[in-house]
Amino acid sequence: MTAKVLTVAQQKGGAGKTSLVAQLAATWTAAGKRVAVVDIDPQGSLAQWFAAREQYATQDDTLHLSAVGGWRLTNELARLKNLHDIIIIDSPPHAETESKLAVRAADLVLVPVQPSPMDVWATGGTVKLAQGERRPVLVVMNRVPPRANIVEAIRDLLDRQGLPVAETTLGNRVAFAASMMEGKGVVESHHLSPAADEIRALAAELEKRLSV
């Protein structure tokens, strides 16, 4: 069976896109799945996380990174698909051509949104791109502060736009950032934390949608 491709895309910067890619990749790797991450963002943040990860990696760590230019994405995916169960693409926020290629390759486009009207409004370009490529979209609420009354209002706003929203929300938790500094995911560095519970729940929700 060839790999399922998940593209994490958001044209607004600062939504936690790269962190989400890394956390999901670490979660699925820890669960025994063969995972590859593809960094086509020129900023290379995911590649920097992976470099930190290599300092702590053991022989059991099977997570693979490909850092390539967007124009090489199609060929790179063809090479990786028969070797992995899941491929996660970290797409650039503003490069239209590269983002289009990443969305076109996806079985599902995951759009992280922080609980603010500005983030919701910024999803329009990404959603339009996915619709143009006829790719399914799922919005995930990210960096949600505790007791945020605005969350339900944001959910209602997204619902009025006809956008599916993940049941799982990810909190604005220090553990996510702390694990990234070590090149890890929270399931590895804080495995009993609420953050680890949240990312496991999101991974399980995505597995059902991707039929992994």
SELO-820653 format. One line per field, with one value per atom (N, C-alpha, C): residue in one letter; x, y, z. Coordinates in steps of 0.1 Angstrom, whole numbers, plus 2048, in hexadecimal, padded with zeros to 3 digits. Example, Ala and Ser with C-alpha at 12.3 -4.5 7.8 and 13.67 -1.06 7.14 Angstrom:
BEGIN
residuo	[a, a, a, s, s, s]
east	[884, 87B, 884, 880, 889, 881]
north	[7C7, 7D3, 7DF, 7EA, 7F5, 800]
up	[84E, 84E, 84E, 847, 847, 84F]
! end
This chain:
BEGIN
residuo	[m, m, m, t, t, t, a, a, a, k, k, k, v, v, v, l, l, l, t, t, t, v, v, v, a, a, a, q, q, q, q, q, q, k, k, k, g, g, g, g, g, g, a, a, a, g, g, g, k, k, k, t, t, t, s, s, s, l, l, l, v, v, v, a, a, a, q, q, q, l, l, l, a, a, a, a, a, a, t, t, t, w, w, w, t, t, t, a, a, a, a, a, a, g, g, g, k, k, k, r, r, r, v, v, v, a, a, a, v, v, v, v, v, v, d, d, d, i, i, i, d, d, d, p, p, p, q, q, q, g, g, g, s, s, s, l, l, l, a, a, a, q, q, q, w, w, w, f, f, f, a, a, a, a, a, a, r, r, r, e, e, e, q, q, q, y, y, y, a, a, a, t, t, t, q, q, q, d, d, d, d, d, d, t, t, t, l, l, l, h, h, h, l, l, l, s, s, s, a, a, a, v, v, v, g, g, g, g, g, g, w, w, w, r, r, r, l, l, l, t, t, t, n, n, n, e, e, e, l, l, l, a, a, a, r, r, r, l, l, l, k, k, k, n, n, n, l, l, l, h, h, h, d, d, d, i, i, i, i, i, i, i, i, i, i, i, i, d, d, d, s, s, s, p, p, p, p, p, p, h, h, h, a, a, a, e, e, e, t, t, t, e, e, e, s, s, s, k, k, k, l, l, l, a, a, a, v, v, v, r, r, r, a, a, a, a, a, a, d, d, d, l, l, l, v, v, v, l, l, l, v, v, v, p, p, p, v, v, v, q, q, q, p, p, p, s, s, s, p, p, p, m, m, m, d, d, d, v, v, v, w, w, w, a, a, a, t, t, t, g, g, g, g, g, g, t, t, t, v, v, v, k, k, k, l, l, l, a, a, a, q, q, q, g, g, g, e, e, e, r, r, r, r, r, r, p, p, p, v, v, v, l, l, l, v, v, v, v, v, v, m, m, m, n, n, n, r, r, r, v, v, v, p, p, p, p, p, p, r, r, r, a, a, a, n, n, n, i, i, i, v, v, v, e, e, e, a, a, a, i, i, i, r, r, r, d, d, d, l, l, l, l, l, l, d, d, d, r, r, r, q, q, q, g, g, g, l, l, l, p, p, p, v, v, v, a, a, a, e, e, e, t, t, t, t, t, t, l, l, l, g, g, g, n, n, n, r, r, r, v, v, v, a, a, a, f, f, f, a, a, a, a, a, a, s, s, s, m, m, m, m, m, m, e, e, e, g, g, g, k, k, k, g, g, g, v, v, v, v, v, v, e, e, e, s, s, s, h, h, h, h, h, h, l, l, l, s, s, s, p, p, p, a, a, a, a, a, a, d, d, d, e, e, e, i, i, i, r, r, r, a, a, a, l, l, l, a, a, a, a, a, a, e, e, e, l, l, l, e, e, e, k, k, k, r, r, r, l, l, l, s, s, s, v, v, v]
east	[808, 800, 809, 806, 80D, 809, 812, 810, 805, 7FE, 7F5, 7FC, 7F8, 7FF, 7F7, 7FC, 7F6, 7FE, 7F7, 7FE, 7F9, 802, 7FE, 801, 7F6, 7F7, 7F0, 7F5, 7EF, 7F6, 7F0, 7F6, 7FA, 7F4, 7F8, 803, 80E, 819, 815, 81D, 81B, 80F, 809, 7FE, 803, 810, 815, 815, 817, 817, 822, 82F, 83A, 83A, 836, 834, 82A, 81F, 815, 81B, 822, 828, 831, 83A, 844, 83D, 833, 82C, 825, 81E, 817, 821, 82C, 836, 83C, 83F, 844, 83A, 82E, 823, 821, 820, 81E, 82B, 836, 843, 843, 83F, 83F, 835, 82B, 820, 824, 830, 835, 832, 82D, 82B, 837, 838, 843, 840, 847, 843, 84F, 84B, 854, 84E, 857, 853, 85B, 854, 85A, 859, 864, 865, 868, 85D, 860, 85F, 85E, 85E, 86D, 870, 87D, 883, 87B, 880, 887, 883, 88A, 888, 87D, 87C, 87A, 873, 871, 87F, 887, 894, 89D, 89B, 8A3, 89F, 892, 88C, 892, 892, 897, 8A6, 8AE, 8BC, 8BE, 8B6, 8B7, 8B3, 8A9, 8A5, 8B0, 8B8, 8C3, 8CD, 8CE, 8D7, 8D3, 8C6, 8C0, 8BB, 8BC, 8B6, 8BC, 8B4, 8B9, 8B7, 8BB, 8B9, 8AB, 8A3, 894, 88D, 893, 88C, 88C, 881, 880, 87B, 878, 873, 87D, 877, 880, 87C, 886, 884, 889, 882, 886, 884, 88F, 88E, 891, 887, 889, 882, 886, 87E, 871, 867, 859, 859, 861, 861, 865, 86B, 870, 866, 85B, 852, 84C, 847, 840, 849, 855, 85F, 863, 864, 868, 85D, 850, 845, 844, 847, 847, 851, 85C, 867, 863, 85C, 859, 84D, 843, 836, 836, 83E, 83F, 847, 84D, 856, 850, 844, 83F, 82F, 82A, 81C, 815, 81C, 817, 823, 81F, 829, 822, 829, 824, 82C, 825, 82C, 82A, 835, 835, 837, 82C, 82C, 82F, 834, 837, 82B, 82B, 81F, 81B, 825, 822, 825, 82D, 831, 826, 81F, 813, 815, 820, 822, 826, 82E, 832, 826, 81E, 813, 809, 807, 7FE, 802, 80F, 814, 812, 814, 813, 804, 7FB, 7ED, 7E8, 7ED, 7E9, 7ED, 7F8, 7FD, 7F6, 7EE, 7E8, 7DC, 7DB, 7CE, 7C6, 7CC, 7C4, 7CD, 7C7, 7CE, 7C9, 7D3, 7D0, 7D4, 7CB, 7CD, 7CD, 7D8, 7D8, 7D3, 7CA, 7C5, 7C5, 7CB, 7CA, 7BD, 7B8, 7AA, 7AA, 7AA, 7A9, 7A2, 79A, 794, 79E, 7AA, 7B3, 7B8, 7BA, 7BE, 7B4, 7A7, 79C, 79B, 79C, 79C, 7A7, 7B3, 7BF, 7BE, 7B4, 7B3, 7AE, 7A8, 7A1, 7A9, 7B5, 7BE, 7C2, 7C5, 7C8, 7BC, 7B1, 7A5, 7A1, 7A2, 7A0, 7A9, 7B6, 7C0, 7BC, 7B8, 7B5, 7A8, 79F, 792, 795, 79E, 7A2, 7A9, 7B0, 7B7, 7AE, 7A2, 798, 79E, 7A4, 7A9, 7A2, 79F, 798, 7A0, 799, 79F, 79A, 7A3, 79F, 7A6, 79E, 7A4, 7A6, 7B1, 7B4, 7B7, 7B0, 7B2, 7BF, 7C9, 7D6, 7D9, 7E2, 7E6, 7DA, 7D1, 7C5, 7C8, 7C6, 7C9, 7BE, 7C2, 7B8, 7AC, 7A0, 794, 792, 794, 793, 784, 77D, 76F, 76D, 777, 776, 776, 779, 77B, 76E, 763, 756, 752, 755, 751, 759, 766, 76E, 769, 765, 760, 753, 74B, 73E, 742, 74C, 750, 755, 75D, 762, 757, 74D, 742, 739, 738, 730, 737, 744, 74B, 74B, 745, 744, 751, 759, 766, 766, 76A, 76A, 775, 772, 77C, 77E, 78B, 78F, 788, 784, 77E, 789, 795, 7A1, 7A6, 7A8, 7AF, 7BD, 7C6, 7D3, 7D5, 7D9, 7DA, 7E7, 7E8, 7F4, 7FC, 804, 80B, 81A, 821, 82F, 836, 830, 836, 838, 82F, 831, 83E, 840, 84C, 859, 858, 863, 868, 85F, 863, 869, 864, 86A, 879, 87C, 88A, 893, 88E, 896, 896, 88F, 88D, 884, 87B, 871, 863, 85A, 84C, 848, 83C, 838, 836, 832, 830, 83D, 848, 856, 85B, 859, 85F, 856, 849, 83F, 833, 836, 82C, 81F, 820, 814, 80D, 811, 80B, 7FE, 7F6, 7EB, 7EE, 7FA, 7FE, 7FF, 805, 807, 7F9, 7F0, 7E3, 7DC, 7DE, 7D7, 7DD, 7EA, 7EF, 7EC, 7EC, 7E8, 7D9, 7D1, 7C2, 7C1, 7C9, 7C8, 7CD, 7D8, 7DE, 7D4, 7CD, 7C3, 7B7, 7B3, 7A8, 7AD, 7B9, 7BE, 7C0, 7C3, 7C5, 7B7, 7AD, 79F, 79C, 79F, 79D, 7A6, 7B2, 7BB, 7BA, 7B3, 7B2, 7C0, 7C8, 7D5, 7D5]
north	[7F4, 800, 80C, 816, 822, 82C, 835, 83E, 847, 84B, 856, 863, 86D, 87A, 884, 88A, 895, 8A2, 8AC, 8B9, 8C2, 8C8, 8D3, 8E0, 8E8, 8F4, 8FF, 90B, 917, 923, 92C, 937, 942, 942, 94B, 945, 94C, 948, 948, 940, 940, 938, 92F, 927, 91A, 917, 90B, 8FF, 902, 8F8, 8EE, 8F3, 8EA, 8E2, 8E8, 8E0, 8D5, 8D8, 8CD, 8C2, 8C5, 8BA, 8B2, 8B8, 8B1, 8A8, 8AE, 8A7, 89B, 89C, 891, 886, 88A, 881, 879, 880, 879, 86F, 873, 86B, 85E, 85F, 854, 84B, 851, 849, 840, 847, 840, 834, 836, 82B, 820, 821, 816, 818, 823, 826, 82B, 828, 82C, 83A, 844, 852, 85A, 862, 86B, 879, 883, 891, 897, 8A0, 8A7, 8B6, 8BC, 8CB, 8D2, 8D9, 8E1, 8F0, 8F3, 901, 906, 911, 916, 91A, 91D, 920, 914, 908, 8FC, 8FA, 8FE, 8FC, 8ED, 8E6, 8D8, 8D0, 8D4, 8CE, 8D1, 8DD, 8E0, 8D8, 8D6, 8CD, 8BF, 8BA, 8AD, 8AC, 8B6, 8B6, 8B5, 8BC, 8BA, 8AC, 8A6, 899, 88F, 891, 887, 886, 891, 890, 886, 883, 87A, 86D, 86C, 860, 853, 849, 83B, 833, 827, 81F, 81C, 81D, 81A, 826, 832, 83D, 83C, 839, 837, 843, 84E, 85A, 85F, 862, 867, 875, 87D, 88B, 88C, 893, 897, 8A6, 8AE, 8BC, 8C0, 8C3, 8C5, 8D2, 8D7, 8E2, 8DD, 8E6, 8E2, 8DC, 8E1, 8DB, 8CD, 8C8, 8BA, 8B1, 8B7, 8B0, 8A3, 8A4, 899, 88D, 88F, 884, 87E, 887, 882, 87A, 87E, 876, 868, 868, 85B, 852, 857, 84F, 84A, 852, 84F, 847, 847, 841, 832, 82B, 81D, 818, 822, 81F, 823, 82A, 830, 82E, 82F, 82F, 83C, 846, 854, 85E, 867, 872, 87F, 888, 895, 8A0, 8A8, 8B3, 8C0, 8C7, 8D4, 8DE, 8E5, 8EE, 8FC, 904, 912, 91A, 925, 92D, 936, 93A, 945, 941, 936, 933, 92B, 932, 92D, 920, 920, 914, 908, 909, 8FE, 8FA, 903, 8FF, 8F8, 8FC, 8F5, 8E6, 8E4, 8D7, 8CE, 8D4, 8CD, 8C9, 8D2, 8CF, 8C5, 8C6, 8BD, 8AF, 8AD, 8A0, 899, 8A1, 89D, 894, 88A, 883, 88B, 894, 89C, 8A9, 8B4, 8C1, 8C5, 8C6, 8CA, 8D8, 8E0, 8EF, 8F3, 8F6, 8FA, 909, 90B, 919, 91C, 927, 92C, 932, 932, 937, 946, 94C, 95A, 95C, 967, 96A, 96B, 971, 973, 966, 95C, 94F, 949, 94A, 945, 94B, 958, 95F, 95B, 959, 955, 947, 93F, 932, 932, 93D, 93D, 939, 93E, 93B, 92D, 927, 919, 910, 913, 90B, 90C, 918, 91A, 912, 912, 90A, 8FB, 8F6, 8E8, 8E5, 8ED, 8EB, 8EB, 8F4, 8F4, 8E7, 8E0, 8D4, 8C8, 8CA, 8C0, 8B7, 8BD, 8B6, 8B9, 8AF, 8B1, 8B9, 8C1, 8CA, 8C7, 8C8, 8C7, 8D2, 8DA, 8E5, 8DF, 8E2, 8DE, 8EB, 8EC, 8F8, 8F5, 8FE, 8FD, 908, 905, 90F, 915, 90D, 912, 915, 921, 924, 91E, 91B, 915, 91F, 919, 920, 92B, 928, 932, 932, 93C, 93D, 93F, 944, 947, 93A, 92F, 922, 91F, 91E, 91B, 925, 932, 93C, 939, 936, 933, 926, 91C, 910, 913, 91C, 920, 927, 930, 938, 92E, 924, 91B, 912, 90F, 907, 90E, 91B, 923, 924, 922, 922, 914, 90B, 8FD, 8F5, 8F9, 8F2, 8E8, 8DC, 8D1, 8D5, 8D3, 8D6, 8C9, 8C7, 8BB, 8BC, 8B0, 8B0, 8B3, 8AF, 8B1, 8BF, 8C6, 8D3, 8D1, 8D9, 8D9, 8E5, 8E3, 8EE, 8F6, 902, 90A, 906, 8FB, 8F5, 8F6, 8F8, 8F9, 8EC, 8E1, 8D4, 8D3, 8D8, 8D7, 8DE, 8EA, 8F2, 8EB, 8E7, 8E1, 8D4, 8CC, 8C0, 8C3, 8CE, 8D2, 8D6, 8DC, 8E0, 8D5, 8C9, 8BD, 8B4, 8B9, 8B1, 8A5, 8A7, 89C, 8A0, 897, 89A, 898, 89E, 89D, 88E, 885, 877, 871, 877, 872, 879, 886, 88D, 88F, 890, 892, 889, 87C, 872, 871, 875, 875, 882, 88C, 899, 89B, 8A5, 8A9, 8AB, 8B1, 8B4, 8A7, 89D, 890, 889, 88B, 885, 88C, 899, 8A0, 89C, 89B, 898, 88A, 881, 873, 872, 87A, 87B, 880, 88B, 890, 886, 87F, 875, 86A, 866, 85B, 860, 86D, 872, 873, 877, 878, 86A, 860, 853, 84E, 851, 84D, 853, 860, 867, 862, 85F, 85B, 84B, 844, 836, 82F, 834, 82E, 821]
up	[800, 800, 800, 7F7, 7F7, 802, 806, 811, 80E, 819, 819, 81B, 814, 815, 81C, 826, 82E, 82C, 826, 824, 82F, 836, 840, 83A, 838, 830, 837, 837, 83C, 836, 82F, 829, 833, 83F, 849, 851, 853, 85C, 86A, 872, 880, 886, 87D, 882, 888, 888, 88E, 884, 878, 86D, 86F, 870, 871, 87E, 889, 896, 894, 88D, 88B, 883, 879, 871, 879, 881, 889, 894, 89A, 8A5, 8A0, 895, 88F, 88A, 884, 87F, 88B, 896, 8A1, 8A7, 8A8, 8AD, 8A5, 898, 890, 890, 890, 891, 89E, 8A9, 8B6, 8B6, 8AD, 8AD, 8A3, 89D, 895, 886, 882, 874, 86D, 860, 858, 853, 858, 855, 84E, 844, 83E, 83F, 841, 841, 835, 82E, 823, 825, 826, 829, 81C, 817, 80B, 80E, 81B, 81F, 81F, 817, 817, 824, 82E, 83B, 842, 83E, 843, 852, 858, 866, 86A, 862, 864, 863, 859, 858, 864, 86A, 876, 882, 883, 88D, 88C, 87F, 87D, 880, 87D, 880, 88F, 897, 8A6, 8AA, 8A3, 8A6, 8A4, 89A, 897, 8A2, 8AA, 8B5, 8C0, 8C0, 8CB, 8C5, 8B7, 8B1, 8B5, 8B6, 8B8, 8AB, 8AB, 89F, 89D, 8A7, 8A6, 89F, 89E, 898, 889, 883, 875, 86D, 874, 86D, 862, 857, 84B, 848, 845, 840, 832, 829, 81C, 81C, 81A, 819, 80A, 803, 7F4, 7F0, 7E4, 7DE, 7DA, 7DA, 7D6, 7C8, 7BF, 7B1, 7B1, 7BB, 7BC, 7C3, 7C8, 7D1, 7CA, 7BE, 7B8, 7B7, 7B2, 7B1, 7BF, 7C9, 7D6, 7DC, 7DA, 7DF, 7D9, 7CC, 7C4, 7CA, 7CE, 7D4, 7E2, 7EA, 7F8, 7FA, 7F1, 7F3, 7F6, 7F0, 7F2, 7FE, 804, 810, 81D, 81D, 829, 82A, 836, 838, 837, 83C, 83C, 838, 82F, 82C, 830, 837, 83B, 834, 82D, 826, 82E, 831, 837, 82B, 828, 81C, 820, 817, 81A, 81B, 823, 825, 819, 811, 808, 7F9, 7F7, 7E9, 7E2, 7D9, 7D3, 7CC, 7C3, 7BB, 7C3, 7CD, 7D6, 7DE, 7E3, 7EB, 7E3, 7D7, 7CE, 7CB, 7C9, 7C7, 7D4, 7E0, 7EC, 7EE, 7EB, 7ED, 7E3, 7D7, 7CC, 7CF, 7D6, 7DA, 7E6, 7ED, 7FA, 7F8, 802, 804, 80D, 815, 81E, 821, 821, 824, 832, 83B, 849, 84B, 850, 851, 860, 866, 874, 875, 87E, 881, 88F, 893, 8A1, 8A3, 8AF, 8B2, 8B2, 8A5, 8A3, 896, 895, 888, 87D, 880, 875, 86F, 878, 873, 86A, 86E, 867, 859, 859, 84C, 843, 849, 841, 83B, 840, 83A, 82C, 828, 81B, 80F, 80F, 803, 803, 80E, 80F, 80B, 810, 80D, 7FE, 7F9, 7EB, 7E2, 7E6, 7DF, 7DF, 7EB, 7ED, 7E5, 7E5, 7DD, 7CE, 7CA, 7BC, 7B7, 7C1, 7BE, 7C2, 7C7, 7CB, 7D5, 7DF, 7EA, 7F7, 7FF, 80C, 816, 81E, 827, 835, 83F, 84D, 855, 85C, 864, 872, 878, 886, 88E, 899, 8A2, 8AA, 8A9, 8AE, 8B8, 8C2, 8CC, 8D3, 8D7, 8DD, 8EC, 8F1, 8FF, 908, 915, 91E, 920, 921, 924, 919, 90D, 902, 8FE, 901, 8FE, 8EF, 8E8, 8DA, 8D1, 8D7, 8CF, 8C8, 8D0, 8CA, 8BF, 8C1, 8B7, 8AB, 8AC, 8A0, 899, 8A1, 89B, 893, 898, 891, 885, 885, 879, 86E, 872, 868, 863, 86C, 867, 85D, 85F, 856, 848, 848, 83B, 835, 83C, 836, 838, 841, 843, 84E, 84B, 856, 860, 86C, 877, 87F, 882, 88A, 898, 89D, 8AA, 8B5, 8B2, 8BB, 8BA, 8C5, 8C5, 8CC, 8C8, 8CE, 8D7, 8E3, 8EC, 8EA, 8F0, 8EF, 8FB, 8F9, 904, 902, 90D, 90D, 909, 90B, 908, 8F9, 8F1, 8E2, 8DE, 8E3, 8DF, 8E5, 8F2, 8F9, 8F1, 8ED, 8E6, 8D8, 8D2, 8C5, 8C6, 8D1, 8D4, 8D5, 8D9, 8DA, 8CE, 8C3, 8B7, 8BA, 8C3, 8C6, 8C5, 8C7, 8C8, 8D7, 8DB, 8E9, 8ED, 8E3, 8E7, 8EB, 8E8, 8EB, 8F8, 8F9, 904, 910, 90D, 917, 915, 915, 910, 919, 925, 92E, 92F, 927, 928, 920, 924, 91C, 90D, 90B, 8FD, 8F5, 8FB, 8F5, 8F2, 8FC, 8FA, 8EE, 8ED, 8E2, 8D4, 8D3, 8C6, 8C2, 8CC, 8C9, 8C4, 8CA, 8C6, 8B8, 8B5, 8A7, 89D, 8A0, 897, 895, 89F, 89D, 894, 896, 88E, 87F, 87D, 86F, 869, 871, 86C, 866, 86D, 868, 85B, 85A, 84D, 842, 845, 83B, 838, 841, 840, 840, 84A, 84B, 853]
! end
